[in-house]
Amino acid sequence: MEKFELQLIAHRKILTALLAVAASDADWWRKLMVHLRDDLSVQDHEEDPGIVPGADFALQNAVTEELLGIVSRAEVRGRDTG
């Protein structure tokens, strides 16, 4: 693995751990999700009408999938430790 990939994995683990602590506080977690709401879903007016996604749409979709993965892992860990 490249050094950059290892750094990303480490950052993802730290972020997930921090968010897991946040997920154990329902009020704080709700406020965070309000801030992330627009990044956690593709807006209707932003959908790519083509069969093959355009570069911008594909990038946004990939970022959204990664965010959802981190948030989901944090929620599970937060419930387990909360």
A tleap script that builds the chain and sets N, CA, C and O, in Angstrom:
source leaprc.protein.ff14SB
mol = sequence {
  NMET GLU LYS PHE GLU LEU GLN LEU ILE ALA
  HIE ARG LYS ILE LEU THR ALA LEU LEU ALA
  VAL ALA ALA SER ASP ALA ASP TRP TRP ARG
  LYS LEU MET VAL HIE LEU ARG ASP ASP LEU
  SER VAL GLN ASP HIE GLU GLU ASP PRO GLY
  ILE VAL PRO GLY ALA ASP PHE ALA LEU GLN
  ASN ALA VAL THR GLU GLU LEU LEU GLY ILE
  VAL SER ARG ALA GLU VAL ARG GLY ARG ASP
  THR CGLY
}
set mol.1.N position { 0.837 -1.192 0.000 }
set mol.1.CA position { 0.000 0.000 0.000 }
set mol.1.C position { 0.874 1.244 0.000 }
set mol.1.O position { 1.973 1.272 0.553 }
set mol.2.N position { 0.354 2.236 -0.624 }
set mol.2.CA position { 1.044 3.524 -0.637 }
set mol.2.C position { 0.891 4.209 0.721 }
set mol.2.O position { -0.069 3.960 1.451 }
set mol.3.N position { 1.840 5.062 1.043 }
set mol.3.CA position { 1.799 5.797 2.301 }
set mol.3.C position { 0.508 6.602 2.408 }
set mol.3.O position { -0.096 6.672 3.478 }
set mol.4.N position { 0.091 7.203 1.315 }
set mol.4.CA position { -1.129 8.008 1.301 }
set mol.4.C position { -2.348 7.167 1.670 }
set mol.4.O position { -3.206 7.620 2.428 }
set mol.5.N position { -2.430 5.952 1.141 }
set mol.5.CA position { -3.549 5.062 1.463 }
set mol.5.C position { -3.549 4.702 2.943 }
set mol.5.O position { -4.607 4.658 3.570 }
set mol.6.N position { -2.391 4.451 3.497 }
set mol.6.CA position { -2.289 4.133 4.920 }
set mol.6.C position { -2.709 5.324 5.779 }
set mol.6.O position { -3.365 5.157 6.806 }
set mol.7.N position { -2.329 6.515 5.354 }
set mol.7.CA position { -2.742 7.714 6.079 }
set mol.7.C position { -4.260 7.867 6.041 }
set mol.7.O position { -4.872 8.206 7.054 }
set mol.8.N position { -4.867 7.622 4.890 }
set mol.8.CA position { -6.322 7.717 4.779 }
set mol.8.C position { -7.019 6.700 5.679 }
set mol.8.O position { -8.026 7.015 6.313 }
set mol.9.N position { -6.493 5.503 5.735 }
set mol.9.CA position { -7.070 4.477 6.600 }
set mol.9.C position { -6.983 4.914 8.054 }
set mol.9.O position { -7.948 4.772 8.804 }
set mol.10.N position { -5.833 5.443 8.455 }
set mol.10.CA position { -5.657 5.905 9.831 }
set mol.10.C position { -6.627 7.044 10.154 }
set mol.10.O position { -7.246 7.050 11.218 }
set mol.11.N position { -6.758 7.996 9.250 }
set mol.11.CA position { -7.677 9.113 9.466 }
set mol.11.C position { -9.120 8.619 9.556 }
set mol.11.O position { -9.891 9.089 10.393 }
set mol.12.N position { -9.474 7.693 8.712 }
set mol.12.CA position { -10.830 7.137 8.722 }
set mol.12.C position { -11.114 6.458 10.062 }
set mol.12.O position { -12.205 6.603 10.613 }
set mol.13.N position { -10.131 5.714 10.589 }
set mol.13.CA position { -10.314 5.034 11.880 }
set mol.13.C position { -10.479 6.039 13.010 }
set mol.13.O position { -11.340 5.865 13.873 }
set mol.14.N position { -9.661 7.090 13.016 }
set mol.14.CA position { -9.767 8.125 14.048 }
set mol.14.C position { -11.119 8.827 13.944 }
set mol.14.O position { -11.796 9.029 14.952 }
set mol.15.N position { -11.507 9.195 12.738 }
set mol.15.CA position { -12.783 9.874 12.540 }
set mol.15.C position { -13.944 8.999 12.993 }
set mol.15.O position { -14.863 9.484 13.651 }
set mol.16.N position { -13.912 7.734 12.653 }
set mol.16.CA position { -14.974 6.815 13.062 }
set mol.16.C position { -15.036 6.702 14.586 }
set mol.16.O position { -16.124 6.683 15.160 }
set mol.17.N position { -13.886 6.627 15.238 }
set mol.17.CA position { -13.855 6.541 16.702 }
set mol.17.C position { -14.433 7.811 17.331 }
set mol.17.O position { -15.220 7.728 18.274 }
set mol.18.N position { -14.054 8.970 16.824 }
set mol.18.CA position { -14.581 10.231 17.342 }
set mol.18.C position { -16.095 10.314 17.143 }
set mol.18.O position { -16.830 10.729 18.039 }
set mol.19.N position { -16.540 9.916 15.967 }
set mol.19.CA position { -17.972 9.966 15.690 }
set mol.19.C position { -18.745 8.935 16.500 }
set mol.19.O position { -19.910 9.155 16.829 }
set mol.20.N position { -18.116 7.824 16.822 }
set mol.20.CA position { -18.774 6.820 17.662 }
set mol.20.C position { -19.055 7.409 19.048 }
set mol.20.O position { -20.113 7.161 19.626 }
set mol.21.N position { -18.117 8.181 19.574 }
set mol.21.CA position { -18.346 8.852 20.856 }
set mol.21.C position { -19.499 9.848 20.704 }
set mol.21.O position { -20.368 9.932 21.571 }
set mol.22.N position { -19.504 10.587 19.619 }
set mol.22.CA position { -20.574 11.559 19.374 }
set mol.22.C position { -21.923 10.868 19.222 }
set mol.22.O position { -22.944 11.397 19.663 }
set mol.23.N position { -21.935 9.694 18.604 }
set mol.23.CA position { -23.192 8.975 18.371 }
set mol.23.C position { -23.832 8.520 19.671 }
set mol.23.O position { -25.033 8.250 19.701 }
set mol.24.N position { -23.062 8.430 20.740 }
set mol.24.CA position { -23.634 8.014 22.018 }
set mol.24.C position { -24.418 9.148 22.687 }
set mol.24.O position { -25.111 8.918 23.678 }
set mol.25.N position { -24.312 10.364 22.154 }
set mol.25.CA position { -25.086 11.512 22.643 }
set mol.25.C position { -26.116 11.858 21.567 }
set mol.25.O position { -25.779 12.473 20.555 }
set mol.26.N position { -27.370 11.463 21.788 }
set mol.26.CA position { -28.407 11.587 20.755 }
set mol.26.C position { -28.594 13.023 20.272 }
set mol.26.O position { -28.764 13.249 19.074 }
set mol.27.N position { -28.567 13.991 21.175 }
set mol.27.CA position { -28.771 15.381 20.781 }
set mol.27.C position { -27.625 15.886 19.913 }
set mol.27.O position { -27.849 16.530 18.889 }
set mol.28.N position { -26.401 15.590 20.329 }
set mol.28.CA position { -25.231 16.011 19.557 }
set mol.28.C position { -25.236 15.341 18.190 }
set mol.28.O position { -24.948 15.976 17.175 }
set mol.29.N position { -25.567 14.048 18.174 }
set mol.29.CA position { -25.584 13.284 16.919 }
set mol.29.C position { -26.616 13.855 15.955 }
set mol.29.O position { -26.347 13.974 14.760 }
set mol.30.N position { -27.803 14.212 16.469 }
set mol.30.CA position { -28.850 14.785 15.623 }
set mol.30.C position { -28.366 16.095 15.001 }
set mol.30.O position { -28.576 16.342 13.814 }
set mol.31.N position { -27.715 16.934 15.819 }
set mol.31.CA position { -27.191 18.202 15.304 }
set mol.31.C position { -26.142 17.966 14.221 }
set mol.31.O position { -26.135 18.662 13.206 }
set mol.32.N position { -25.271 17.008 14.425 }
set mol.32.CA position { -24.244 16.694 13.420 }
set mol.32.C position { -24.883 16.222 12.122 }
set mol.32.O position { -24.469 16.633 11.038 }
set mol.33.N position { -25.898 15.355 12.230 }
set mol.33.CA position { -26.560 14.838 11.030 }
set mol.33.C position { -27.267 15.942 10.257 }
set mol.33.O position { -27.354 15.883 9.031 }
set mol.34.N position { -27.778 16.957 10.968 }
set mol.34.CA position { -28.375 18.112 10.287 }
set mol.34.C position { -27.318 18.803 9.431 }
set mol.34.O position { -27.589 19.192 8.295 }
set mol.35.N position { -26.114 18.952 9.980 }
set mol.35.CA position { -25.031 19.603 9.233 }
set mol.35.C position { -24.568 18.754 8.049 }
set mol.35.O position { -24.171 19.292 7.015 }
set mol.36.N position { -24.617 17.441 8.199 }
set mol.36.CA position { -24.151 16.549 7.129 }
set mol.36.C position { -25.250 16.158 6.142 }
set mol.36.O position { -24.970 15.541 5.114 }
set mol.37.N position { -26.492 16.513 6.449 }
set mol.37.CA position { -27.644 16.073 5.655 }
set mol.37.C position { -27.425 16.233 4.145 }
set mol.37.O position { -27.663 15.291 3.389 }
set mol.38.N position { -26.988 17.382 3.708 }
set mol.38.CA position { -26.828 17.623 2.270 }
set mol.38.C position { -25.710 16.784 1.653 }
set mol.38.O position { -25.745 16.477 0.462 }
set mol.39.N position { -24.723 16.415 2.461 }
set mol.39.CA position { -23.618 15.610 1.948 }
set mol.39.C position { -23.921 14.116 1.979 }
set mol.39.O position { -23.227 13.325 1.340 }
set mol.40.N position { -24.961 13.727 2.725 }
set mol.40.CA position { -25.278 12.310 2.865 }
set mol.40.C position { -26.300 11.815 1.845 }
set mol.40.O position { -26.676 10.643 1.860 }
set mol.41.N position { -26.748 12.699 0.966 }
set mol.41.CA position { -27.665 12.268 -0.075 }
set mol.41.C position { -27.470 13.123 -1.314 }
set mol.41.O position { -27.061 14.282 -1.236 }
set mol.42.N position { -27.768 12.530 -2.449 }
set mol.42.CA position { -27.703 13.253 -3.718 }
set mol.42.C position { -29.019 13.992 -3.871 }
set mol.42.O position { -30.088 13.391 -3.758 }
set mol.43.N position { -28.949 15.287 -4.128 }
set mol.43.CA position { -30.163 16.082 -4.280 }
set mol.43.C position { -30.850 15.739 -5.604 }
set mol.43.O position { -30.181 15.452 -6.596 }
set mol.44.N position { -32.183 15.770 -5.617 }
set mol.44.CA position { -32.953 15.421 -6.816 }
set mol.44.C position { -32.515 16.217 -8.040 }
set mol.44.O position { -32.383 15.664 -9.132 }
set mol.45.N position { -32.292 17.503 -7.857 }
set mol.45.CA position { -31.922 18.328 -9.004 }
set mol.45.C position { -30.491 18.072 -9.470 }
set mol.45.O position { -30.064 18.600 -10.497 }
set mol.46.N position { -29.750 17.259 -8.711 }
set mol.46.CA position { -28.369 16.974 -9.071 }
set mol.46.C position { -28.201 15.611 -9.741 }
set mol.46.O position { -27.096 15.247 -10.143 }
set mol.47.N position { -29.287 14.864 -9.861 }
set mol.47.CA position { -29.159 13.535 -10.443 }
set mol.47.C position { -28.706 13.621 -11.891 }
set mol.47.O position { -29.161 14.482 -12.645 }
set mol.48.N position { -27.819 12.735 -12.265 }
set mol.48.CA position { -27.299 12.679 -13.615 }
set mol.48.C position { -28.275 11.869 -14.467 }
set mol.48.O position { -28.539 10.707 -14.157 }
set mol.49.N position { -28.809 12.455 -15.524 }
set mol.49.CA position { -29.801 11.751 -16.326 }
set mol.49.C position { -29.202 10.702 -17.272 }
set mol.49.O position { -29.944 9.913 -17.857 }
set mol.50.N position { -27.903 10.680 -17.426 }
set mol.50.CA position { -27.282 9.759 -18.374 }
set mol.50.C position { -27.107 8.357 -17.821 }
set mol.50.O position { -27.183 8.138 -16.612 }
set mol.51.N position { -26.871 7.409 -18.718 }
set mol.51.CA position { -26.644 6.024 -18.314 }
set mol.51.C position { -25.300 5.903 -17.613 }
set mol.51.O position { -25.183 5.232 -16.588 }
set mol.52.N position { -24.293 6.554 -18.167 }
set mol.52.CA position { -22.963 6.575 -17.550 }
set mol.52.C position { -22.849 7.888 -16.788 }
set mol.52.O position { -22.981 8.961 -17.376 }
set mol.53.N position { -22.602 7.810 -15.466 }
set mol.53.CA position { -22.544 9.050 -14.689 }
set mol.53.C position { -21.430 9.972 -15.166 }
set mol.53.O position { -20.348 9.521 -15.544 }
set mol.54.N position { -21.714 11.265 -15.142 }
set mol.54.CA position { -20.687 12.246 -15.452 }
set mol.54.C position { -19.651 12.259 -14.347 }
set mol.54.O position { -19.890 11.721 -13.267 }
set mol.55.N position { -18.522 12.855 -14.599 }
set mol.55.CA position { -17.411 12.857 -13.637 }
set mol.55.C position { -17.805 13.509 -12.312 }
set mol.55.O position { -17.490 12.983 -11.244 }
set mol.56.N position { -18.499 14.660 -12.377 }
set mol.56.CA position { -18.893 15.352 -11.150 }
set mol.56.C position { -19.875 14.515 -10.339 }
set mol.56.O position { -19.750 14.406 -9.120 }
set mol.57.N position { -20.844 13.929 -11.018 }
set mol.57.CA position { -21.836 13.100 -10.336 }
set mol.57.C position { -21.171 11.871 -9.726 }
set mol.57.O position { -21.473 11.500 -8.592 }
set mol.58.N position { -20.280 11.245 -10.463 }
set mol.58.CA position { -19.583 10.058 -9.959 }
set mol.58.C position { -18.752 10.397 -8.729 }
set mol.58.O position { -18.719 9.618 -7.777 }
set mol.59.N position { -18.082 11.541 -8.730 }
set mol.59.CA position { -17.282 11.980 -7.588 }
set mol.59.C position { -18.175 12.224 -6.381 }
set mol.59.O position { -17.880 11.759 -5.280 }
set mol.60.N position { -19.267 12.953 -6.588 }
set mol.60.CA position { -20.191 13.233 -5.488 }
set mol.60.C position { -20.761 11.930 -4.921 }
set mol.60.O position { -20.869 11.774 -3.705 }
set mol.61.N position { -21.118 11.017 -5.784 }
set mol.61.CA position { -21.671 9.743 -5.352 }
set mol.61.C position { -20.643 8.957 -4.534 }
set mol.61.O position { -20.992 8.366 -3.512 }
set mol.62.N position { -19.405 8.945 -4.964 }
set mol.62.CA position { -18.342 8.229 -4.239 }
set mol.62.C position { -18.109 8.847 -2.860 }
set mol.62.O position { -17.929 8.126 -1.879 }
set mol.63.N position { -18.112 10.166 -2.785 }
set mol.63.CA position { -17.932 10.854 -1.502 }
set mol.63.C position { -19.109 10.550 -0.578 }
set mol.63.O position { -18.918 10.285 0.609 }
set mol.64.N position { -20.315 10.587 -1.117 }
set mol.64.CA position { -21.509 10.280 -0.326 }
set mol.64.C position { -21.446 8.862 0.214 }
set mol.64.O position { -21.766 8.635 1.380 }
set mol.65.N position { -21.041 7.904 -0.611 }
set mol.65.CA position { -20.926 6.517 -0.155 }
set mol.65.C position { -19.914 6.384 0.975 }
set mol.65.O position { -20.158 5.661 1.941 }
set mol.66.N position { -18.793 7.066 0.867 }
set mol.66.CA position { -17.769 7.015 1.918 }
set mol.66.C position { -18.294 7.646 3.204 }
set mol.66.O position { -18.106 7.091 4.286 }
set mol.67.N position { -18.949 8.800 3.094 }
set mol.67.CA position { -19.535 9.444 4.267 }
set mol.67.C position { -20.556 8.533 4.942 }
set mol.67.O position { -20.554 8.390 6.165 }
set mol.68.N position { -21.425 7.921 4.149 }
set mol.68.CA position { -22.431 7.021 4.711 }
set mol.68.C position { -21.782 5.838 5.423 }
set mol.68.O position { -22.256 5.408 6.474 }
set mol.69.N position { -20.721 5.324 4.864 }
set mol.69.CA position { -20.007 4.213 5.492 }
set mol.69.C position { -19.417 4.608 6.837 }
set mol.69.O position { -19.538 3.868 7.813 }
set mol.70.N position { -18.782 5.767 6.891 }
set mol.70.CA position { -18.189 6.247 8.143 }
set mol.70.C position { -19.279 6.496 9.182 }
set mol.70.O position { -19.148 6.078 10.332 }
set mol.71.N position { -20.352 7.174 8.781 }
set mol.71.CA position { -21.448 7.473 9.705 }
set mol.71.C position { -22.094 6.183 10.204 }
set mol.71.O position { -22.394 6.060 11.392 }
set mol.72.N position { -22.309 5.231 9.315 }
set mol.72.CA position { -22.928 3.960 9.716 }
set mol.72.C position { -22.067 3.206 10.719 }
set mol.72.O position { -22.573 2.696 11.719 }
set mol.73.N position { -20.760 3.134 10.452 }
set mol.73.CA position { -19.855 2.457 11.390 }
set mol.73.C position { -19.839 3.167 12.734 }
set mol.73.O position { -19.826 2.523 13.783 }
set mol.74.N position { -19.839 4.489 12.699 }
set mol.74.CA position { -19.830 5.259 13.947 }
set mol.74.C position { -21.112 5.037 14.741 }
set mol.74.O position { -21.066 4.910 15.964 }
set mol.75.N position { -22.252 4.988 14.060 }
set mol.75.CA position { -23.513 4.756 14.748 }
set mol.75.C position { -23.524 3.399 15.442 }
set mol.75.O position { -23.951 3.291 16.591 }
set mol.76.N position { -23.060 2.374 14.755 }
set mol.76.CA position { -23.008 1.037 15.331 }
set mol.76.C position { -22.075 1.022 16.549 }
set mol.76.O position { -22.434 0.503 17.606 }
set mol.77.N position { -20.905 1.581 16.397 }
set mol.77.CA position { -19.943 1.611 17.520 }
set mol.77.C position { -20.476 2.454 18.665 }
set mol.77.O position { -20.272 2.111 19.830 }
set mol.78.N position { -21.159 3.555 18.355 }
set mol.78.CA position { -21.720 4.406 19.390 }
set mol.78.C position { -22.808 3.697 20.182 }
set mol.78.O position { -22.907 3.872 21.397 }
set mol.79.N position { -23.625 2.898 19.503 }
set mol.79.CA position { -24.656 2.119 20.206 }
set mol.79.C position { -24.013 1.054 21.066 }
set mol.79.O position { -24.474 0.787 22.176 }
set mol.80.N position { -22.941 0.435 20.559 }
set mol.80.CA position { -22.273 -0.635 21.297 }
set mol.80.C position { -21.587 -0.125 22.561 }
set mol.80.O position { -21.514 -0.835 23.565 }
set mol.81.N position { -21.081 1.115 22.506 }
set mol.81.CA position { -20.347 1.651 23.656 }
set mol.81.C position { -21.188 2.600 24.489 }
set mol.81.O position { -20.827 2.919 25.622 }
set mol.82.N position { -22.320 3.060 23.933 }
set mol.82.CA position { -23.156 4.046 24.629 }
set mol.82.C position { -23.979 3.408 25.654 }
set mol.82.O position { -24.745 4.084 26.340 }
savepdb mol mol.pdb
quit
